[in-house]
């Protein structure tokens, strides 16, 4: 474990955990924050296209140099209730540098105002547009935390609707079961500096809306996970989502969906957003290599 990992984890532990209880989460959400602005570094290196789909902004970033034609739809985390933050842009920027892919970042509506049903209507339109632009080029779905869970849900939606499937899924610390009922979560809660099950379960209920929290489009772990694209998961060991990521990997592989889980035992939730950590750079190198190799096939 690197010194940078240790220090960053300690700094995270010193911050309030808004997910500690449902009440702490509700209190935090009384003062909503806007999405983090697009960094100037990405504006300098990418052609930026902004459009509105169903009332939500969609940002597309195409590298000015070294573009490959590969497309990635990146869905940000935040437990479905919090906006895109600077760390999400760092992940996107790091992957663009490593892949030359065009990244589309849809700013889906957040709970409790919006629900999973709203998101899938919006993302269906976004996905179809990216497919049309991509032509014969690969199209990946990627995301972190709840965004990674939503990426799996979108792949399930594509399968069930008969749409062209994504080339693959690149998932960072995915939230694949909003119920937070895995009995192994409790043992990890004290080690996780960022998350806690009570607040997350409340956010999950808001996101589900009229659906059951076990609906596969809300909690993809409850799907059969058959006939989905190859999937790569990058996960920290000090993250309460680890037990469900392990269960997802086992279930997906049993169902015939090739799924690889990479675990960094000392890493925290979505550690890839901390690009100053050597472990984060190695994970991003590996993930970028998966995207890049598909463009060469």
ZISULZI-V195017 format. One record per backbone hydrogen bond with DSSP energy under -1.0 kcal/mol. NH is the residue of the N-H (numbers start at 1). CO is the residue of the C=O. E is the energy in kcal/mol with one decimal. If there is no record, write none. Layout:
NH/CO/E + NH/CO/E
This chain:
6/2/-1.9 + 7/3/-2.8 + 8/4/-2.4 + 9/5/-2.4 + 10/6/-2.0 + 11/7/-2.2 + 12/8/-2.3 + 13/9/-2.0 + 14/10/-1.2 + 15/12/-1.2 + 20/17/-1.8 + 25/21/-1.7 + 26/22/-2.6 + 27/23/-2.6 + 28/24/-1.9 + 29/25/-2.1 + 30/27/-1.1 + 31/28/-1.2 + 36/84/-2.3 + 43/39/-1.6 + 44/40/-2.0 + 45/41/-1.2 + 46/42/-1.8 + 47/62/-3.2 + 49/60/-2.5 + 51/58/-1.9 + 53/56/-3.0 + 56/53/-2.3 + 58/51/-2.8 + 59/105/-2.2 + 60/49/-2.9 + 61/103/-3.3 + 62/47/-2.2 + 64/45/-2.7 + 68/100/-2.1 + 71/138/-2.7 + 72/102/-2.6 + 73/140/-2.5 + 74/104/-2.7 + 75/142/-2.3 + 81/78/-1.8 + 82/78/-1.6 + 88/85/-1.2 + 89/85/-1.2 + 90/86/-2.0 + 91/87/-1.9 + 92/88/-2.3 + 93/89/-2.9 + 94/90/-2.4 + 95/91/-2.2 + 96/92/-2.4 + 97/93/-2.3 + 98/94/-1.5 + 99/95/-1.4 + 100/96/-2.6 + 102/70/-2.8 + 103/61/-2.3 + 104/72/-2.9 + 105/59/-3.7 + 107/57/-2.8 + 108/106/-1.5 + 111/80/-3.0 + 114/110/-2.2 + 116/207/-2.7 + 119/115/-1.9 + 120/116/-2.5 + 121/117/-1.7 + 122/118/-2.0 + 123/119/-3.3 + 124/120/-2.0 + 125/121/-1.3 + 126/122/-1.9 + 127/123/-3.1 + 128/124/-2.2 + 129/125/-1.8 + 130/126/-2.2 + 131/127/-2.6 + 132/128/-2.0 + 133/129/-2.0 + 134/130/-2.6 + 135/131/-1.6 + 137/134/-2.2 + 140/71/-3.0 + 141/168/-2.1 + 142/73/-2.8 + 143/170/-1.4 + 144/75/-1.4 + 145/172/-2.6 + 147/144/-2.0 + 149/145/-1.8 + 150/146/-2.6 + 151/147/-1.8 + 152/148/-1.8 + 153/149/-2.3 + 154/150/-2.5 + 155/151/-1.9 + 156/152/-2.3 + 157/153/-2.6 + 158/154/-2.5 + 159/155/-2.3 + 160/156/-2.7 + 161/157/-2.1 + 163/158/-2.1 + 167/139/-3.5 + 169/230/-2.3 + 170/141/-2.4 + 171/232/-3.0 + 172/143/-2.5 + 173/234/-2.4 + 175/145/-2.0 + 180/177/-1.2 + 185/182/-2.0 + 188/185/-1.2 + 189/185/-1.2 + 191/188/-1.1 + 192/188/-1.1 + 199/19/-2.1 + 200/196/-1.4 + 201/197/-2.7 + 202/198/-1.6 + 203/199/-2.1 + 204/200/-2.6 + 205/201/-1.9 + 206/202/-1.9 + 207/203/-2.2 + 208/204/-2.1 + 209/205/-1.2 + 211/208/-2.3 + 215/212/-1.8 + 218/215/-2.2 + 219/215/-3.4 + 221/176/-2.6 + 222/219/-2.4 + 223/220/-2.1 + 231/258/-2.6 + 232/169/-2.6 + 233/260/-3.0 + 234/171/-2.5 + 235/262/-2.9 + 237/264/-2.6 + 238/267/-3.0 + 242/239/-2.2 + 245/241/-2.1 + 246/242/-2.5 + 247/243/-2.2 + 248/244/-2.7 + 249/245/-2.2 + 250/246/-2.2 + 251/247/-2.5 + 252/248/-3.0 + 253/249/-2.3 + 254/250/-2.1 + 255/251/-1.8 + 256/253/-1.1 + 257/252/-2.8 + 260/231/-2.6 + 262/233/-3.1 + 264/235/-2.6 + 267/264/-2.1 + 271/268/-1.2 + 273/270/-1.9 + 274/271/-2.0 + 277/274/-2.1 + 281/277/-1.9 + 282/278/-2.1 + 283/279/-2.1 + 284/280/-2.5 + 285/281/-2.3 + 286/282/-2.2 + 287/283/-2.6 + 288/284/-3.0 + 289/285/-2.1 + 290/286/-1.6 + 291/287/-1.8 + 292/288/-2.9 + 293/289/-2.5 + 294/290/-1.3 + 295/291/-1.1
